[in-house]
């Protein structure tokens, strides 16, 4: 008998056979089964192996491709680095707690999704008798903001507009800023969605993650009409897009995909850093970077909402323009007062109080002249 040990995703496997030839075949078959997720279910498997099995067994085909990718994204970026190589039977609540503790700065919604992913995978492990208790129960979630993004600063707005003048992604970014579209909604726009006669932009659906598909809006409120900003009208006309041509195109003339948008944004942000004063050496932008790391395309959509508030647009109308299903979502952004908004409210309140005081003083003066006391009764 011959024997050999190999390691796959942090776990050791012992293979025995009658001779070297049979051993080589059995090892190859075992590795193939592992890659295809056909690993024998046991409590000695790693959390990484169990998650792969969990996804293939319980999620694949039962959820949308976008949601499926989101599960894997949460696992790869937030969970696997901390517990992936541990045996599933050795994972304790303190290990799961450490996962969510490392999410400082993330949104409340995202933290809850990561915690829910942990809970689901271990609950299924428990139902399969791999563990006695779910270690992801009763986790203490760190404090976090409800929102996921912020409005851009005046400095960032100034740099954005300067870069947009010459960058090929400039009009796409300005559309997010001046129209409040989601990045994928802007990528979905065709020439027919630009109504120059009525000066409006028709939003219907978005580009989906899988296969650059054209999908429907998440909710019916996502289908909406946005006023076409005068500052962008001529820029849109200059594109001369046909009715079914994408307004925003990649270098090959096709529609922007998720990957195209990521590359486009990274390049746009690189230019922002350069314009802001970062040094460049051998075509590499050198730190310290002048543009904040948390500036992402969604920040421009967030800014559109705060601009609506500063302009005095009602929250009901703002919710419609943003395509929010629930006005509560709008209110979480809308109540982040801008300085302009704050100053305008201060002026209005001062004017009101001054007018009221002047009226009271005038009333008192009149009362003395005509023999009437401040209560309105004759002396």
BALOBA-1460 file (C-alpha; in Angstrom, 3 decimals):
// residues 379
<rec num="1" residu="x" x="0.000" y="0.000" z="0.000"/>
<rec num="2" residu="x" x="1.132" y="3.540" z="-0.756"/>
<rec num="3" residu="x" x="-0.072" y="6.770" z="0.829"/>
<rec num="4" residu="x" x="0.163" y="10.474" z="0.072"/>
<rec num="5" residu="x" x="-1.147" y="13.670" z="1.694"/>
<rec num="6" residu="x" x="-2.160" y="16.848" z="-0.109"/>
<rec num="7" residu="x" x="-3.708" y="20.154" z="1.037"/>
<rec num="8" residu="x" x="-6.753" y="21.848" z="-0.484"/>
<rec num="9" residu="x" x="-8.106" y="25.160" z="0.805"/>
<rec num="10" residu="x" x="-6.408" y="24.785" z="4.172"/>
<rec num="11" residu="x" x="-7.415" y="21.165" z="4.788"/>
<rec num="12" residu="x" x="-5.197" y="18.074" z="4.554"/>
<rec num="13" residu="x" x="-6.360" y="14.939" z="2.756"/>
<rec num="14" residu="x" x="-4.795" y="11.462" z="3.086"/>
<rec num="15" residu="x" x="-5.099" y="9.155" z="0.097"/>
<rec num="16" residu="x" x="-4.097" y="5.485" z="0.083"/>
<rec num="17" residu="x" x="-3.887" y="3.059" z="-2.825"/>
<rec num="18" residu="x" x="-2.353" y="-0.279" z="-3.846"/>
<rec num="19" residu="x" x="0.290" y="1.285" z="-6.090"/>
<rec num="20" residu="x" x="1.607" y="4.615" z="-7.376"/>
<rec num="21" residu="x" x="-0.500" y="4.537" z="-10.526"/>
<rec num="22" residu="x" x="-3.727" y="4.018" z="-8.603"/>
<rec num="23" residu="x" x="-2.665" y="6.648" z="-6.069"/>
<rec num="24" residu="x" x="-2.202" y="9.269" z="-8.801"/>
<rec num="25" residu="x" x="-5.656" y="8.515" z="-10.202"/>
<rec num="26" residu="x" x="-7.358" y="8.683" z="-6.795"/>
<rec num="27" residu="x" x="-5.666" y="11.998" z="-5.951"/>
<rec num="28" residu="x" x="-6.723" y="13.498" z="-9.291"/>
<rec num="29" residu="x" x="-10.314" y="12.341" z="-8.794"/>
<rec num="30" residu="x" x="-10.374" y="13.631" z="-5.228"/>
<rec num="31" residu="x" x="-9.129" y="17.067" z="-6.291"/>
<rec num="32" residu="x" x="-11.724" y="17.166" z="-9.060"/>
<rec num="33" residu="x" x="-14.508" y="16.377" z="-6.602"/>
<rec num="34" residu="x" x="-13.268" y="19.068" z="-4.240"/>
<rec num="35" residu="x" x="-13.239" y="21.673" z="-7.010"/>
<rec num="36" residu="x" x="-16.777" y="20.677" z="-8.022"/>
<rec num="37" residu="x" x="-18.031" y="20.949" z="-4.463"/>
<rec num="38" residu="x" x="-18.489" y="17.213" z="-3.989"/>
<rec num="39" residu="x" x="-16.654" y="17.183" z="-0.697"/>
<rec num="40" residu="x" x="-17.889" y="14.722" z="1.886"/>
<rec num="41" residu="x" x="-19.916" y="16.589" z="4.487"/>
<rec num="42" residu="x" x="-18.339" y="16.352" z="7.936"/>
<rec num="43" residu="x" x="-17.700" y="18.547" z="10.953"/>
<rec num="44" residu="x" x="-13.992" y="18.456" z="10.197"/>
<rec num="45" residu="x" x="-14.437" y="20.480" z="7.000"/>
<rec num="46" residu="x" x="-13.375" y="24.109" z="7.000"/>
<rec num="47" residu="x" x="-15.811" y="27.012" z="7.145"/>
<rec num="48" residu="x" x="-14.644" y="27.886" z="3.630"/>
<rec num="49" residu="x" x="-15.540" y="24.445" z="2.306"/>
<rec num="50" residu="x" x="-18.867" y="24.470" z="4.107"/>
<rec num="51" residu="x" x="-19.790" y="27.889" z="2.702"/>
<rec num="52" residu="x" x="-19.087" y="26.612" z="-0.809"/>
<rec num="53" residu="x" x="-21.344" y="23.619" z="-0.145"/>
<rec num="54" residu="x" x="-23.976" y="25.818" z="1.506"/>
<rec num="55" residu="x" x="-24.110" y="28.147" z="-1.509"/>
<rec num="56" residu="x" x="-24.268" y="25.338" z="-4.052"/>
<rec num="57" residu="x" x="-26.912" y="23.394" z="-2.140"/>
<rec num="58" residu="x" x="-29.164" y="26.087" z="-0.724"/>
<rec num="59" residu="x" x="-28.646" y="29.244" z="-2.811"/>
<rec num="60" residu="x" x="-27.671" y="28.319" z="-6.356"/>
<rec num="61" residu="x" x="-30.752" y="28.515" z="-8.561"/>
<rec num="62" residu="x" x="-33.023" y="29.754" z="-5.769"/>
<rec num="63" residu="x" x="-31.914" y="33.402" z="-5.765"/>
<rec num="64" residu="x" x="-31.087" y="35.907" z="-8.492"/>
<rec num="65" residu="x" x="-27.565" y="35.925" z="-9.987"/>
<rec num="66" residu="x" x="-27.014" y="39.406" z="-8.508"/>
<rec num="67" residu="x" x="-27.944" y="38.266" z="-4.989"/>
<rec num="68" residu="x" x="-25.831" y="35.124" z="-5.413"/>
<rec num="69" residu="x" x="-22.825" y="37.285" z="-6.289"/>
<rec num="70" residu="x" x="-23.516" y="39.507" z="-3.291"/>
<rec num="71" residu="x" x="-23.327" y="36.505" z="-0.944"/>
<rec num="72" residu="x" x="-19.953" y="35.549" z="-2.377"/>
<rec num="73" residu="x" x="-18.730" y="39.133" z="-2.205"/>
<rec num="74" residu="x" x="-19.598" y="39.323" z="1.504"/>
<rec num="75" residu="x" x="-17.895" y="36.001" z="2.125"/>
<rec num="76" residu="x" x="-14.692" y="36.810" z="0.227"/>
<rec num="77" residu="x" x="-14.203" y="40.332" z="1.571"/>
<rec num="78" residu="x" x="-15.609" y="40.175" z="5.097"/>
<rec num="79" residu="x" x="-15.850" y="36.615" z="6.414"/>
<rec num="80" residu="x" x="-13.294" y="34.322" z="4.804"/>
<rec num="81" residu="x" x="-10.204" y="36.260" z="6.004"/>
<rec num="82" residu="x" x="-11.225" y="35.642" z="9.635"/>
<rec num="83" residu="x" x="-12.789" y="32.166" z="9.782"/>
<rec num="84" residu="x" x="-12.372" y="30.634" z="6.328"/>
<rec num="85" residu="x" x="-9.538" y="28.261" z="7.251"/>
<rec num="86" residu="x" x="-11.046" y="27.235" z="10.614"/>
<rec num="87" residu="x" x="-12.797" y="23.907" z="11.007"/>
<rec num="88" residu="x" x="-16.510" y="24.559" z="11.153"/>
<rec num="89" residu="x" x="-16.794" y="22.711" z="14.476"/>
<rec num="90" residu="x" x="-14.213" y="25.057" z="16.028"/>
<rec num="91" residu="x" x="-15.917" y="28.342" z="15.125"/>
<rec num="92" residu="x" x="-17.268" y="30.072" z="18.218"/>
<rec num="93" residu="x" x="-19.427" y="33.136" z="18.723"/>
<rec num="94" residu="x" x="-16.364" y="35.237" z="19.537"/>
<rec num="95" residu="x" x="-14.974" y="34.464" z="16.062"/>
<rec num="96" residu="x" x="-18.212" y="35.587" z="14.389"/>
<rec num="97" residu="x" x="-18.311" y="38.641" z="16.629"/>
<rec num="98" residu="x" x="-14.797" y="39.517" z="15.481"/>
<rec num="99" residu="x" x="-16.004" y="39.425" z="11.863"/>
<rec num="100" residu="x" x="-18.604" y="42.151" z="12.415"/>
<rec num="101" residu="x" x="-16.313" y="44.109" z="14.748"/>
<rec num="102" residu="x" x="-13.965" y="44.643" z="11.792"/>
<rec num="103" residu="x" x="-16.684" y="46.472" z="9.833"/>
<rec num="104" residu="x" x="-16.241" y="49.921" z="11.320"/>
<rec num="105" residu="x" x="-17.257" y="52.546" z="8.760"/>
<rec num="106" residu="x" x="-19.611" y="50.234" z="6.854"/>
<rec num="107" residu="x" x="-23.322" y="50.969" z="6.597"/>
<rec num="108" residu="x" x="-25.801" y="49.471" z="9.045"/>
<rec num="109" residu="x" x="-27.527" y="47.639" z="6.198"/>
<rec num="110" residu="x" x="-24.302" y="46.015" z="4.977"/>
<rec num="111" residu="x" x="-23.277" y="44.945" z="8.489"/>
<rec num="112" residu="x" x="-26.664" y="43.292" z="8.958"/>
<rec num="113" residu="x" x="-26.281" y="41.448" z="5.642"/>
<rec num="114" residu="x" x="-22.896" y="40.057" z="6.687"/>
<rec num="115" residu="x" x="-24.284" y="38.972" z="10.065"/>
<rec num="116" residu="x" x="-27.249" y="37.357" z="8.308"/>
<rec num="117" residu="x" x="-24.930" y="35.473" z="5.955"/>
<rec num="118" residu="x" x="-23.056" y="34.083" z="8.954"/>
<rec num="119" residu="x" x="-26.293" y="33.126" z="10.664"/>
<rec num="120" residu="x" x="-27.683" y="31.345" z="7.597"/>
<rec num="121" residu="x" x="-24.570" y="29.286" z="6.824"/>
<rec num="122" residu="x" x="-24.195" y="28.085" z="10.431"/>
<rec num="123" residu="x" x="-27.911" y="27.441" z="10.875"/>
<rec num="124" residu="x" x="-27.754" y="25.085" z="7.891"/>
<rec num="125" residu="x" x="-24.645" y="23.466" z="9.360"/>
<rec num="126" residu="x" x="-26.599" y="22.919" z="12.579"/>
<rec num="127" residu="x" x="-29.551" y="21.370" z="10.734"/>
<rec num="128" residu="x" x="-27.084" y="18.989" z="9.046"/>
<rec num="129" residu="x" x="-25.773" y="17.918" z="12.501"/>
<rec num="130" residu="x" x="-22.311" y="19.334" z="11.768"/>
<rec num="131" residu="x" x="-22.405" y="21.611" z="14.818"/>
<rec num="132" residu="x" x="-24.475" y="21.652" z="18.023"/>
<rec num="133" residu="x" x="-25.112" y="25.391" z="18.240"/>
<rec num="134" residu="x" x="-25.146" y="28.314" z="15.806"/>
<rec num="135" residu="x" x="-22.171" y="30.553" z="16.729"/>
<rec num="136" residu="x" x="-23.654" y="33.532" z="14.844"/>
<rec num="137" residu="x" x="-26.624" y="34.006" z="17.206"/>
<rec num="138" residu="x" x="-26.937" y="37.170" z="19.333"/>
<rec num="139" residu="x" x="-24.064" y="39.059" z="17.761"/>
<rec num="140" residu="x" x="-23.548" y="42.646" z="18.912"/>
<rec num="141" residu="x" x="-23.548" y="44.762" z="15.769"/>
<rec num="142" residu="x" x="-21.347" y="47.883" z="15.834"/>
<rec num="143" residu="x" x="-22.886" y="51.332" z="15.645"/>
<rec num="144" residu="x" x="-23.255" y="52.525" z="12.063"/>
<rec num="145" residu="x" x="-25.020" y="55.121" z="9.968"/>
<rec num="146" residu="x" x="-28.215" y="54.132" z="8.179"/>
<rec num="147" residu="x" x="-26.979" y="55.581" z="4.901"/>
<rec num="148" residu="x" x="-24.317" y="53.989" z="2.752"/>
<rec num="149" residu="x" x="-22.946" y="57.098" z="1.061"/>
<rec num="150" residu="x" x="-22.370" y="60.791" z="1.598"/>
<rec num="151" residu="x" x="-22.694" y="64.007" z="-0.355"/>
<rec num="152" residu="x" x="-19.574" y="65.341" z="-2.056"/>
<rec num="153" residu="x" x="-17.713" y="68.339" z="-0.654"/>
<rec num="154" residu="x" x="-17.417" y="71.678" z="-2.445"/>
<rec num="155" residu="x" x="-13.785" y="70.820" z="-3.171"/>
<rec num="156" residu="x" x="-14.760" y="67.484" z="-4.722"/>
<rec num="157" residu="x" x="-17.508" y="69.127" z="-6.752"/>
<rec num="158" residu="x" x="-15.060" y="71.675" z="-8.158"/>
<rec num="159" residu="x" x="-12.506" y="68.989" z="-9.116"/>
<rec num="160" residu="x" x="-15.243" y="66.772" z="-10.587"/>
<rec num="161" residu="x" x="-16.493" y="69.503" z="-12.907"/>
<rec num="162" residu="x" x="-12.940" y="70.318" z="-14.037"/>
<rec num="163" residu="x" x="-12.106" y="66.694" z="-14.873"/>
<rec num="164" residu="x" x="-15.508" y="66.150" z="-16.524"/>
<rec num="165" residu="x" x="-14.644" y="68.801" z="-19.116"/>
<rec num="166" residu="x" x="-12.130" y="66.505" z="-20.821"/>
<rec num="167" residu="x" x="-12.522" y="62.981" z="-19.424"/>
<rec num="168" residu="x" x="-14.498" y="60.477" z="-21.506"/>
<rec num="169" residu="x" x="-16.463" y="59.483" z="-18.406"/>
<rec num="170" residu="x" x="-17.247" y="63.090" z="-17.538"/>
<rec num="171" residu="x" x="-20.799" y="63.226" z="-18.878"/>
<rec num="172" residu="x" x="-21.653" y="59.939" z="-17.154"/>
<rec num="173" residu="x" x="-20.457" y="61.332" z="-13.796"/>
<rec num="174" residu="x" x="-22.252" y="64.665" z="-14.340"/>
<rec num="175" residu="x" x="-25.457" y="62.759" z="-15.088"/>
<rec num="176" residu="x" x="-25.229" y="61.150" z="-11.660"/>
<rec num="177" residu="x" x="-24.602" y="64.548" z="-10.069"/>
<rec num="178" residu="x" x="-27.228" y="66.631" z="-11.899"/>
<rec num="179" residu="x" x="-29.903" y="63.965" z="-12.409"/>
<rec num="180" residu="x" x="-29.481" y="61.678" z="-9.392"/>
<rec num="181" residu="x" x="-29.420" y="58.473" z="-11.441"/>
<rec num="182" residu="x" x="-27.904" y="55.295" z="-10.099"/>
<rec num="183" residu="x" x="-24.720" y="54.433" z="-12.058"/>
<rec num="184" residu="x" x="-26.378" y="51.385" z="-13.628"/>
<rec num="185" residu="x" x="-29.491" y="53.435" z="-14.533"/>
<rec num="186" residu="x" x="-27.337" y="55.929" z="-16.416"/>
<rec num="187" residu="x" x="-25.648" y="53.054" z="-18.257"/>
<rec num="188" residu="x" x="-29.097" y="51.798" z="-19.307"/>
<rec num="189" residu="x" x="-30.016" y="55.053" z="-21.094"/>
<rec num="190" residu="x" x="-30.519" y="54.895" z="-24.864"/>
<rec num="191" residu="x" x="-30.955" y="57.796" z="-27.249"/>
<rec num="192" residu="x" x="-34.747" y="57.405" z="-27.063"/>
<rec num="193" residu="x" x="-34.618" y="58.137" z="-23.336"/>
<rec num="194" residu="x" x="-33.402" y="61.682" z="-24.020"/>
<rec num="195" residu="x" x="-36.493" y="63.747" z="-24.778"/>
<rec num="196" residu="x" x="-35.124" y="67.065" z="-26.058"/>
<rec num="197" residu="x" x="-38.536" y="68.422" z="-27.018"/>
<rec num="198" residu="x" x="-39.859" y="68.195" z="-23.460"/>
<rec num="199" residu="x" x="-36.367" y="68.544" z="-21.955"/>
<rec num="200" residu="x" x="-36.591" y="65.426" z="-19.828"/>
<rec num="201" residu="x" x="-34.793" y="62.124" z="-19.237"/>
<rec num="202" residu="x" x="-36.819" y="58.922" z="-19.086"/>
<rec num="203" residu="x" x="-35.441" y="56.353" z="-16.648"/>
<rec num="204" residu="x" x="-36.497" y="52.728" z="-17.090"/>
<rec num="205" residu="x" x="-34.445" y="49.902" z="-15.669"/>
<rec num="206" residu="x" x="-30.727" y="49.425" z="-15.209"/>
<rec num="207" residu="x" x="-27.755" y="47.368" z="-16.333"/>
<rec num="208" residu="x" x="-27.563" y="44.215" z="-14.216"/>
<rec num="209" residu="x" x="-24.400" y="42.540" z="-12.978"/>
<rec num="210" residu="x" x="-24.684" y="39.211" z="-14.730"/>
<rec num="211" residu="x" x="-23.864" y="39.259" z="-18.411"/>
<rec num="212" residu="x" x="-24.443" y="42.990" z="-18.798"/>
<rec num="213" residu="x" x="-28.195" y="42.321" z="-18.927"/>
<rec num="214" residu="x" x="-30.786" y="45.059" z="-19.280"/>
<rec num="215" residu="x" x="-33.046" y="44.591" z="-16.301"/>
<rec num="216" residu="x" x="-36.149" y="46.169" z="-14.885"/>
<rec num="217" residu="x" x="-36.114" y="48.713" z="-12.084"/>
<rec num="218" residu="x" x="-35.975" y="47.233" z="-8.577"/>
<rec num="219" residu="x" x="-39.389" y="48.791" z="-7.873"/>
<rec num="220" residu="x" x="-41.996" y="50.528" z="-9.988"/>
<rec num="221" residu="x" x="-40.919" y="53.857" z="-8.482"/>
<rec num="222" residu="x" x="-37.544" y="53.345" z="-10.174"/>
<rec num="223" residu="x" x="-39.214" y="54.094" z="-13.509"/>
<rec num="224" residu="x" x="-39.441" y="57.879" z="-13.532"/>
<rec num="225" residu="x" x="-38.903" y="61.102" z="-15.467"/>
<rec num="226" residu="x" x="-36.115" y="63.548" z="-14.580"/>
<rec num="227" residu="x" x="-35.873" y="67.160" z="-15.806"/>
<rec num="228" residu="x" x="-32.989" y="67.452" z="-18.262"/>
<rec num="229" residu="x" x="-30.478" y="69.941" z="-16.802"/>
<rec num="230" residu="x" x="-29.786" y="72.829" z="-19.157"/>
<rec num="231" residu="x" x="-26.077" y="72.488" z="-18.390"/>
<rec num="232" residu="x" x="-26.115" y="68.994" z="-19.940"/>
<rec num="233" residu="x" x="-28.631" y="69.417" z="-22.769"/>
<rec num="234" residu="x" x="-26.152" y="70.443" z="-25.466"/>
<rec num="235" residu="x" x="-23.659" y="67.812" z="-24.317"/>
<rec num="236" residu="x" x="-26.301" y="65.131" z="-24.864"/>
<rec num="237" residu="x" x="-27.182" y="66.561" z="-28.285"/>
<rec num="238" residu="x" x="-23.525" y="66.514" z="-29.330"/>
<rec num="239" residu="x" x="-23.441" y="62.739" z="-28.790"/>
<rec num="240" residu="x" x="-25.953" y="62.271" z="-31.642"/>
<rec num="241" residu="x" x="-27.147" y="58.897" z="-30.371"/>
<rec num="242" residu="x" x="-29.712" y="56.894" z="-32.308"/>
<rec num="243" residu="x" x="-32.935" y="55.814" z="-30.566"/>
<rec num="244" residu="x" x="-31.520" y="52.435" z="-29.530"/>
<rec num="245" residu="x" x="-27.875" y="53.374" z="-29.144"/>
<rec num="246" residu="x" x="-26.470" y="53.504" z="-25.593"/>
<rec num="247" residu="x" x="-25.940" y="57.085" z="-24.457"/>
<rec num="248" residu="x" x="-22.802" y="56.087" z="-22.550"/>
<rec num="249" residu="x" x="-20.520" y="53.706" z="-24.402"/>
<rec num="250" residu="x" x="-17.323" y="51.795" z="-23.761"/>
<rec num="251" residu="x" x="-14.255" y="52.115" z="-25.952"/>
<rec num="252" residu="x" x="-15.686" y="49.597" z="-28.427"/>
<rec num="253" residu="x" x="-18.972" y="51.458" z="-28.784"/>
<rec num="254" residu="x" x="-20.980" y="49.043" z="-26.672"/>
<rec num="255" residu="x" x="-22.997" y="49.671" z="-23.551"/>
<rec num="256" residu="x" x="-21.153" y="50.251" z="-20.287"/>
<rec num="257" residu="x" x="-21.012" y="47.070" z="-18.213"/>
<rec num="258" residu="x" x="-20.395" y="46.891" z="-14.467"/>
<rec num="259" residu="x" x="-16.729" y="46.240" z="-15.201"/>
<rec num="260" residu="x" x="-16.581" y="49.150" z="-17.664"/>
<rec num="261" residu="x" x="-18.083" y="51.469" z="-15.066"/>
<rec num="262" residu="x" x="-15.615" y="50.390" z="-12.405"/>
<rec num="263" residu="x" x="-12.647" y="50.964" z="-14.713"/>
<rec num="264" residu="x" x="-14.088" y="54.268" z="-15.932"/>
<rec num="265" residu="x" x="-14.601" y="55.519" z="-12.394"/>
<rec num="266" residu="x" x="-11.145" y="54.447" z="-11.205"/>
<rec num="267" residu="x" x="-9.592" y="56.345" z="-14.100"/>
<rec num="268" residu="x" x="-11.798" y="59.383" z="-13.461"/>
<rec num="269" residu="x" x="-10.835" y="59.412" z="-9.790"/>
<rec num="270" residu="x" x="-7.167" y="59.075" z="-10.744"/>
<rec num="271" residu="x" x="-7.506" y="62.248" z="-12.827"/>
<rec num="272" residu="x" x="-9.215" y="63.975" z="-9.914"/>
<rec num="273" residu="x" x="-6.210" y="63.220" z="-7.697"/>
<rec num="274" residu="x" x="-3.845" y="64.592" z="-10.326"/>
<rec num="275" residu="x" x="-5.859" y="67.796" z="-10.794"/>
<rec num="276" residu="x" x="-6.040" y="68.111" z="-7.009"/>
<rec num="277" residu="x" x="-2.229" y="68.168" z="-6.832"/>
<rec num="278" residu="x" x="-0.982" y="64.595" z="-6.418"/>
<rec num="279" residu="x" x="2.442" y="63.859" z="-7.855"/>
<rec num="280" residu="x" x="2.842" y="61.283" z="-10.644"/>
<rec num="281" residu="x" x="5.888" y="59.061" z="-10.996"/>
<rec num="282" residu="x" x="6.235" y="56.601" z="-13.896"/>
<rec num="283" residu="x" x="2.527" y="56.996" z="-14.611"/>
<rec num="284" residu="x" x="1.618" y="56.133" z="-11.018"/>
<rec num="285" residu="x" x="-0.218" y="58.590" z="-8.780"/>
<rec num="286" residu="x" x="1.726" y="58.910" z="-5.533"/>
<rec num="287" residu="x" x="0.159" y="59.194" z="-2.074"/>
<rec num="288" residu="x" x="-0.944" y="61.041" z="-0.083"/>
<rec num="289" residu="x" x="-4.072" y="61.111" z="-2.207"/>
<rec num="290" residu="x" x="-6.064" y="64.356" z="-2.245"/>
<rec num="291" residu="x" x="-9.415" y="62.708" z="-3.050"/>
<rec num="292" residu="x" x="-11.041" y="60.766" z="-0.206"/>
<rec num="293" residu="x" x="-11.065" y="56.976" z="-0.477"/>
<rec num="294" residu="x" x="-14.802" y="56.821" z="0.234"/>
<rec num="295" residu="x" x="-15.731" y="58.943" z="-2.782"/>
<rec num="296" residu="x" x="-17.681" y="56.595" z="-5.052"/>
<rec num="297" residu="x" x="-20.157" y="57.200" z="-7.907"/>
<rec num="298" residu="x" x="-23.149" y="56.803" z="-5.578"/>
<rec num="299" residu="x" x="-21.979" y="59.884" z="-3.653"/>
<rec num="300" residu="x" x="-23.052" y="61.991" z="-6.652"/>
<rec num="301" residu="x" x="-26.572" y="60.573" z="-6.516"/>
<rec num="302" residu="x" x="-26.624" y="61.331" z="-2.783"/>
<rec num="303" residu="x" x="-25.496" y="64.878" z="-3.576"/>
<rec num="304" residu="x" x="-28.352" y="65.329" z="-6.051"/>
<rec num="305" residu="x" x="-30.781" y="64.637" z="-3.218"/>
<rec num="306" residu="x" x="-29.138" y="67.132" z="-0.866"/>
<rec num="307" residu="x" x="-29.105" y="69.677" z="-3.712"/>
<rec num="308" residu="x" x="-32.861" y="69.202" z="-4.086"/>
<rec num="309" residu="x" x="-33.280" y="69.984" z="-0.402"/>
<rec num="310" residu="x" x="-31.043" y="73.063" z="-0.673"/>
<rec num="311" residu="x" x="-33.064" y="74.264" z="-3.677"/>
<rec num="312" residu="x" x="-36.292" y="74.069" z="-1.691"/>
<rec num="313" residu="x" x="-37.796" y="71.069" z="-3.523"/>
<rec num="314" residu="x" x="-40.379" y="69.289" z="-1.367"/>
<rec num="315" residu="x" x="-39.435" y="65.935" z="0.091"/>
<rec num="316" residu="x" x="-42.333" y="64.245" z="-1.727"/>
<rec num="317" residu="x" x="-41.102" y="65.497" z="-5.088"/>
<rec num="318" residu="x" x="-37.510" y="64.642" z="-4.165"/>
<rec num="319" residu="x" x="-38.539" y="61.063" z="-3.347"/>
<rec num="320" residu="x" x="-40.154" y="60.743" z="-6.785"/>
<rec num="321" residu="x" x="-37.112" y="62.141" z="-8.590"/>
<rec num="322" residu="x" x="-34.797" y="59.808" z="-6.663"/>
<rec num="323" residu="x" x="-36.956" y="56.786" z="-7.507"/>
<rec num="324" residu="x" x="-37.332" y="55.770" z="-3.867"/>
<rec num="325" residu="x" x="-40.064" y="53.316" z="-2.996"/>
<rec num="326" residu="x" x="-40.388" y="54.685" z="0.537"/>
<rec num="327" residu="x" x="-40.140" y="58.363" z="1.443"/>
<rec num="328" residu="x" x="-38.292" y="57.317" z="4.620"/>
<rec num="329" residu="x" x="-35.311" y="56.453" z="2.435"/>
<rec num="330" residu="x" x="-35.326" y="59.984" z="1.025"/>
<rec num="331" residu="x" x="-35.704" y="61.534" z="4.457"/>
<rec num="332" residu="x" x="-32.473" y="59.909" z="5.687"/>
<rec num="333" residu="x" x="-30.606" y="61.857" z="3.002"/>
<rec num="334" residu="x" x="-32.871" y="64.888" z="2.833"/>
<rec num="335" residu="x" x="-32.357" y="65.801" z="6.474"/>
<rec num="336" residu="x" x="-28.586" y="66.165" z="6.008"/>
<rec num="337" residu="x" x="-28.801" y="69.950" z="5.771"/>
<rec num="338" residu="x" x="-26.397" y="71.735" z="3.480"/>
<rec num="339" residu="x" x="-24.917" y="75.050" z="4.612"/>
<rec num="340" residu="x" x="-26.920" y="76.860" z="1.920"/>
<rec num="341" residu="x" x="-30.099" y="75.301" z="3.228"/>
<rec num="342" residu="x" x="-29.224" y="76.188" z="6.788"/>
<rec num="343" residu="x" x="-28.464" y="79.795" z="5.846"/>
<rec num="344" residu="x" x="-31.715" y="80.078" z="3.891"/>
<rec num="345" residu="x" x="-33.747" y="78.836" z="6.855"/>
<rec num="346" residu="x" x="-31.913" y="81.247" z="9.170"/>
<rec num="347" residu="x" x="-32.755" y="84.192" z="6.883"/>
<rec num="348" residu="x" x="-36.411" y="83.168" z="6.608"/>
<rec num="349" residu="x" x="-36.713" y="82.829" z="10.376"/>
<rec num="350" residu="x" x="-34.997" y="86.179" z="10.956"/>
<rec num="351" residu="x" x="-37.298" y="87.868" z="8.441"/>
<rec num="352" residu="x" x="-40.355" y="86.337" z="10.097"/>
<rec num="353" residu="x" x="-39.332" y="87.340" z="13.608"/>
<rec num="354" residu="x" x="-38.365" y="90.865" z="12.501"/>
<rec num="355" residu="x" x="-41.682" y="91.315" z="10.687"/>
<rec num="356" residu="x" x="-43.580" y="90.092" z="13.743"/>
<rec num="357" residu="x" x="-41.684" y="92.405" z="16.098"/>
<rec num="358" residu="x" x="-42.182" y="95.377" z="13.761"/>
<rec num="359" residu="x" x="-45.899" y="94.678" z="13.600"/>
<rec num="360" residu="x" x="-46.154" y="94.536" z="17.393"/>
<rec num="361" residu="x" x="-44.215" y="97.789" z="17.769"/>
<rec num="362" residu="x" x="-46.421" y="99.493" z="15.192"/>
<rec num="363" residu="x" x="-49.491" y="98.300" z="17.050"/>
<rec num="364" residu="x" x="-48.236" y="99.781" z="20.311"/>
<rec num="365" residu="x" x="-47.506" y="103.125" z="18.644"/>
<rec num="366" residu="x" x="-50.962" y="103.272" z="17.135"/>
<rec num="367" residu="x" x="-52.512" y="102.521" z="20.516"/>
<rec num="368" residu="x" x="-50.863" y="105.574" z="22.117"/>
<rec num="369" residu="x" x="-51.832" y="107.953" z="19.311"/>
<rec num="370" residu="x" x="-55.528" y="107.131" z="19.247"/>
<rec num="371" residu="x" x="-56.024" y="106.543" z="22.912"/>
<rec num="372" residu="x" x="-56.120" y="102.797" z="22.798"/>
<rec num="373" residu="x" x="-54.079" y="100.657" z="25.166"/>
<rec num="374" residu="x" x="-52.161" y="97.595" z="23.893"/>
<rec num="375" residu="x" x="-55.081" y="95.308" z="24.818"/>
<rec num="376" residu="x" x="-57.307" y="97.086" z="22.313"/>
<rec num="377" residu="x" x="-59.651" y="98.769" z="24.832"/>
<rec num="378" residu="x" x="-60.230" y="102.544" z="24.846"/>
<rec num="379" residu="x" x="-58.725" y="104.538" z="27.691"/>
